[in-house]
């Protein structure tokens, strides 16, 4: 069978797997969700990787480059290159920290804030696709189970 895209082959095969584990579904749903959201962001002019930086700046205006590395889990060179491009595109501006002139703080521009809204809308639309034709009570039940799974893993991490 030919699949639309390589990234859908494994999840499609998972649907046929009788002994599939919940973690397999969680992993593939998450991967497909992010793939769609990134693709749709790119259609709106938000280049690969920018969405993470934009969203972190929306919540942490004036973050330093090092803080953005930690918050986004991107590498320092990736953040550095992305910020340079984003500055050129007018999405962010950098200013020296008045308390520590060695530090550069990063701020969204008006154009950057507009892109943040596009990213939010894109993720909201992707969430709607994810939940299409699923009754609210099933969504609530799934969230309850996923919450318990998350708690189990966090408790294990805290040991």
N, C-alpha and C positions, 0 to 999 in steps of 0.2 A: 504494500500500500504506500502510495506517495503522500507525504505530509506537506502541508503548506510551508513549513519552515523547520529547520533542524531542531530549534529550541522546543518544539512541541512533540517531538517523537517520543522522548522518554515519558513525559506525562501521559500521553495517549496510551502507551504500553502499560503504564501503571493502572489505568482504568480496567484493563483486561486481567490484571494479576489478582488471583483469588486470595492470596495470603499477604496482601499488602498491609503494611503497618501504618498506624496513624502518622508517625514521623515522616514517612515517605510522602504522604499527601501534604502535610504541612510544608515540607521542603519544596515540593513542586508548585504548590499554590503560591507560596511566597516568591519563588523564582519567576513564575509567569506573571504575577502581579507587577513585580518590579520591571520586568522586560516590557510589558505593555505601557506602564507609566513612563518609563524612560523614552520609549519610542514616541509616545504622544507629546512628551515635553520637547523632544527634538523637532517635531513638526511645528511647534510654537516658538522655535528659535532659542530654546534653552538647551545648550550643548551638553554633551555627555559629562556627567560629574558636576555640572553647575548647580543642579537642583539641590544637592546636599549642602553645598556652601550657601546658596541663597536662603534655604530654609533655616540653617543655623544662624545666619546673620539676622534673619527676621526675628529670631528668639534671643539673640545675643549681639545686639547692635554694638559695634565698637570692639569686637573680639580681635585679638591679635592673630597673626598667621599661625603661631604655635597652638593657640587655643583651638583654631579651626581644624588643625591637623588632628588634635585629640577628639574633638567633637564629631568630626565627620568620619574618622577612621580611614582617611585617605593618607597617602604618603606626603611627606614634606615637599618633595619636588612636584608632585601632582598639584597640591594646593598652590604652590608658588607660581607654577605655569598658568593654572586656571585663573588665579587672581590677576595676573598680568594681562591675560586676554580679557577678563571681565572688566578690568579697568579701561582697557582700550575700547571696549564696546560700550562703555558708559554705564555699566551696571553697578560698579562699586567705586568708592574713592578711598584712598589711604591717607591717614594723617598721623604725624608723629604724636606720641603720647606726651602730654605736657608734664606728667610726673616722671617719665623715664624716656628721654629722647631717643634711646636705642630701640624702643618698641614702636611699631607701626600698628595703629588701630585701623580696622576695616569697617566701612559704613556702606549701607545701601544707598544708591541714588534713587531718584524718583523712578527712573527707568527700571532699576533693579527691583523696586517695590512692585512695579507692574508685572515683572516676571514672576515674582513670588506669588502673586495672585493667580497667574496662569498655572503655576506648578500646583497650587492648592486646588484649583478647579480640575486639573488633570487627574490628580490623585482621587478627588471626590468622584469624578466620572468613572475611574477605574474601579473604585469601591462599588459603585452602582452596577457595573458589569459583573463584578464578583458575586454580588448578592441577587442578581436578576432571577426572578421566579422562585425565590426561596422565601417561604412565609416567615414573618417576624419571629414567631415562637421557635422556629428551627434555628434562626440566626441567634436568638437569645440562648438557646440550649448549646449551640456550638461555642459561643463566646464563654459560657460558663465552663464548659469542658476545657477549652484552651486556657482559660484563666487558671484552672486547677493544674494543668500540665505545666504552665509557667511557674506557678508556686512550687511545684515539686522540684523543678530544675533549679530554681533559686535557692530553695532550702538545701539542696545537695551542694550547691556552690558555696554556701555559707558554712559548711562543715569544716 
